[in-house]
Amino acid sequence: MHFMRSYGLKRVMDQLFSSARMSFMKVLNIIPYLRLELVGSMDSNIYFPPDGFGALEENLLTGKNIYFEAPSIRDADTIIDLGAHAGSFTTFAILHSRPRARIVAVEPNEKNFRLLSINIEMLKDVIKEKELCVHALRKAVWIKRGPLSFVDTGWSEGGHISDAMHQRDATTRANAITLDDVLDLGRGKVVVKMDIEGAEVPVLALSKSLGKVTRLAVEAHGNEAVLFRLLKLRGYEPKVVVYRLNPTLSKYWLAVKPRVYGLTIAAYRSLVTCAFKPKITLIKASKPCDERAQIDV
């Protein structure tokens, strides 16, 4: 009986949090984008949607990256960003890549892609100095080429594709390419970061060229067991890595400009991490022969 009461209370709290979070996102979305100044370990400017703070935390805010550490980026000949959003991982890749590396960023959302393109342009001096080859594609990654519905959830990190062309709440269309199409742009050692909102299992399962990839880091969306088995069957050594967000993230936001935005997200992140202890689950995988990849998993 006590268990049932606790479970019921948890469900109520989760529902209240979800409602409050969506309301918070709607308020943030009043502002189409911000130019953020990241001070500290990653001194840089980046254009970003105000509700995209999670992506910044994952890729740039702390100077570290949850998908790949800087040595893995430097070791790669090709870095692929699937679900590039506004370009926080792409920015990390450009800053830490080796000279003459190739970087491919794929993002279907029109607003996010516009910011991604601006952020790449802001790094043009770095790109030129390092002689990088950077491709930005406004595409969705799916199991086949062709038009798809893109479902706009109203949250910049939550949009997803649907092959149902008449989905009621889809607001835009996106052209799809396959993972193999993207891998054709690569060469040498290839690392892939994948955050494609639930499409990862069919995309990986139907790829004929997955063997070209040296290392992967895939954000799971409740399907980590399936992803683990799939990558194991395809000859990789996968591991489940869980990142638990904690209140120390707030201190990084205190240094972000505009100050009002930084303080707002710092307060929000402090409250949420203390009350709900959110987590991010990744499947990181490397080929057995790639011993150096183990530093990331």
KOLROFI-793355 format. One record per residue (C-alpha): residue in three letters; x, y, z. Coordinates in steps of 0.02 Angstrom, whole numbers, plus 32768, in hexadecimal, padded with zeros to 4 digits. Example, Ala and Ser with C-alpha at 12.3 -4.5 7.8 and 13.67 -1.06 7.14 Angstrom:
ALA82677F1F8186/SER82AC7FCB8165/
REM end
This chain:
MET800080008000/HIS808E8075802B/PHE80DE804A7F83/MET803E80757F26/ARG8032811E7F7E/SER80E881447F55/TYR80D181107EA0/GLY8035817A7E90/LEU808D82117EDA/LYS811F81F97E62/ARG80A881F67DCE/VAL805482967E08/MET80FD82EB7E21/ASP813982B37D76/GLN809B82F67D24/LEU80AC839B7D80/PHE816283A87D4C/SER8138837F7C97/SER80B184057C93/ALA812284867CE7/ARG81B0845C7C70/MET814484727BD5/SER810585197C19/PHE81B8854F7C37/MET81E9851D7B86/LYS815885817B3E/VAL8191861B7B9B/LEU824386037B5B/ASN820385ED7AA9/ILE81C1869E7AA8/ILE827586CA7A7B/PRO82A5867879D4/TYR835F866E79FD/LEU83EA86B97A66/ARG84A186DC7A49/LEU84F1868A7ADF/GLU859D86B17B21/LEU85EA86197B75/VAL866F86517BF0/GLY86EE85DD7C40/SER872685357BFD/MET86D585557B53/ASP86EC860D7B2C/SER867D861F7A94/ASN85DD866B7A52/ILE854F86067A0B/TYR84A1862979C9/PHE842385B77A1D/PRO836985A07A3D/PRO834385CE7AF2/ASP82F885237B16/GLY839384C87AD8/PHE83F384D27B7A/GLY83FA84157B89/ALA845D84067AE8/LEU84D7848B7B23/GLU84F2842C7BC6/GLU8515838B7B66/ASN859283D57AED/LEU85DF847D7B1A/LEU85AE84CD7BBE/THR862884737C31/GLY86B584647BB3/LYS869583A97BA8/ASN862883437B36/ILE85BE82AF7B6D/TYR85C7825A7AC2/PHE868182607A9E/GLU871682A47AFB/ALA8789831C7A9F/PRO881182987A7D/SER8793822C7A20/ILE876082C079B5/ARG881682E5798C/ASP8835822F795F/ALA87A8822C78DF/ASP87B582517826/THR86F8826A781A/ILE867F82A678A0/ILE85C58291787E/ASP854082EB78E2/LEU8493829F78C7/GLY840E830B7919/ALA847F83A2791A/HIS83FD84197964/ALA844B84C97964/GLY84FC8486795B/SER854284737A0A/PHE859383C979E5/THR85C784067938/THR861B849C798A/PHE867684287A03/ALA86AE83BD7970/ILE86EE8452790D/LEU8750849579A1/HIS879F83ED79CF/SER87B383967927/ARG8859837578D4/PRO888C83DC783A/ARG883983AA7797/ALA87B3834377EE/ARG8704833177A7/ILE866C8363780D/VAL85BA833C77D8/ALA852683877836/VAL8475834D780F/GLU83DB83A57852/PRO832783A3780D/ASN82DA8433786F/GLU82DC84D5780A/LYS82F4854A789F/ASN837C84E078EC/PHE83D384CD7844/ARG83D68589782C/LEU8430859E78D3/LEU84A3850B78AB/SER84D685627809/ILE84F586077863/ASN855F85B278E8/ILE85C8855A7865/GLU85E08601780C/MET861B864F78B0/LEU86A685CD78B4/LYS86DE85ED7802/ASP878B86297839/VAL87A98588789B/ILE876885217809/LYS87DA857B7790/GLU887385717801/LYS885C84B6781E/GLU882784977769/LEU878B843B77A2/CYS870583FB772C/VAL865D8420777E/HIS85B683E97737/ALA851084227780/LEU847883C4773D/ARG83C483F3775F/LYS838A833F775A/ALA833A82BB77C7/VAL8395821677DD/TRP831F818677BD/ILE831A80D67772/LYS82F7811676C3/ARG830681B3765A/GLY827282227638/PRO81F9829D7689/LEU81C28288773D/SER815482E377B7/PHE81B48341783C/VAL8152834C78DD/ASP817083F17936/THR815483D779F0/GLY816E848F7A16/TRP821384627A6A/SER82B084777A01/GLU830183D67A41/GLY8264836C7A36/GLY82318371797F/HIS822E82C97928/ILE820B827D7880/SER81768215784B/ASP815D81B477AA/ALA80A281D377B9/MET8090825E773A/HIS7FE88296777D/GLN8011829E7836/ARG7F9E83207881/ASP801B837E78ED/ALA80AA8380786F/THR80CD8432783C/THR815A841E77C0/ARG81A383A47744/ALA825483637741/ASN82B5830376BE/ALA830382647700/ILE83A9821376D9/THR83EE8170771D/LEU847E81567794/ASP84DB81067703/ASP84C781A6769E/VAL85198208772A/LEU85A481887742/ASP85CE81997688/LEU860C824976B1/GLY868B8207772E/ARG873881BE7725/GLY87B5816B7798/LYS8788815B7850/VAL86D1818C7863/VAL867B81BC7906/VAL85BE81D4790D/LYS85598232798E/MET84A18206797E/ASP840C825A79D1/ILE837A8240795A/GLU82E8823579D3/GLY82B8817E79C9/ALA82E881577914/GLU8390810F7945/VAL836180567949/PRO831B80457897/VAL83A080BA7851/LEU842D8052789A/ALA83DA7FAA7878/LEU83C37FCA77BF/SER846C801A779D/LYS84D97FB77726/SER857180267744/LEU8571802B7802/GLY86177FCE7801/LYS866B806E77C4/VAL864D80BB786F/THR86DB80AD78EC/ARG867E80F07984/LEU85CB811F79AB/ALA8572817A7A36/VAL84B581697A2B/GLU843981BD7A9E/ALA83B8813C7AD0/HIS830081647ADC/GLY82C380D57B48/ASN830F80567ACF/GLU83BC803C7B18/ALA83AB7F7E7B27/VAL837C7F6F7A6E/LEU840A7FE37A3A/PHE84867F817AA3/ARG84557EDB7A53/LEU84507F2679A5/LEU84FE7F6F79AF/LYS85417ED079FD/LEU84FC7E6C796B/ARG854C7EE678F1/GLY85F97EC47938/TYR860E7F5479B3/GLU86377F557A6B/PRO85AA7FBD7AB7/LYS859880027B65/VAL8508805B7BB9/VAL854081007C03/VAL84CA81617C74/TYR84E982197C97/ARG848B825A7D2E/LEU847283157D28/ASN849F83687DCC/PRO848F84157E1A/THR854584417DF3/LEU850C84687D42/SER84BE85067D86/LYS856685567DA9/TYR8593854F7CF1/TRP84F485AB7CC3/LEU851F86377D3B/ALA85AD86687CC5/VAL8542866A7C27/LYS850F870E7BD7/PRO848D87587BC6/ARG848E87517C84/VAL83D1874C7C95/TYR83C886AF7C2B/GLY845B865E7C85/LEU8410867F7D2F/THR8365863F7CF8/ILE83AA859A7CB8/ALA841C85897D50/ALA838585967DC4/TYR831F851E7D59/ARG83AB849E7D4D/SER83CF84A77E08/LEU831884887E32/VAL82FE83FB7DB5/THR839E839C7DDC/CYS837D83A27E97/ALA82C7836E7E8A/PHE82C682F07DFB/LYS837A82B87DD9/PRO836982AE7D1A/LYS83DE82427CB6/ILE841A82277C04/THR843981767BC5/LEU84B7815A7B3A/ILE84F080BE7AE1/LYS85A980D27AB8/ALA85F680527A45/SER869B803279F0/LYS86E77FAC7985/PRO87487F2A79E8/CYS87EB7F55798F/ASP87DA800E79BB/GLU882C800D7A67/ARG883B80C97A6F/ALA877E80D97A66/GLN8771808D7B14/ILE879E81357B64/ASP86EF81707B39/VAL868D80DB7B76/
REM end
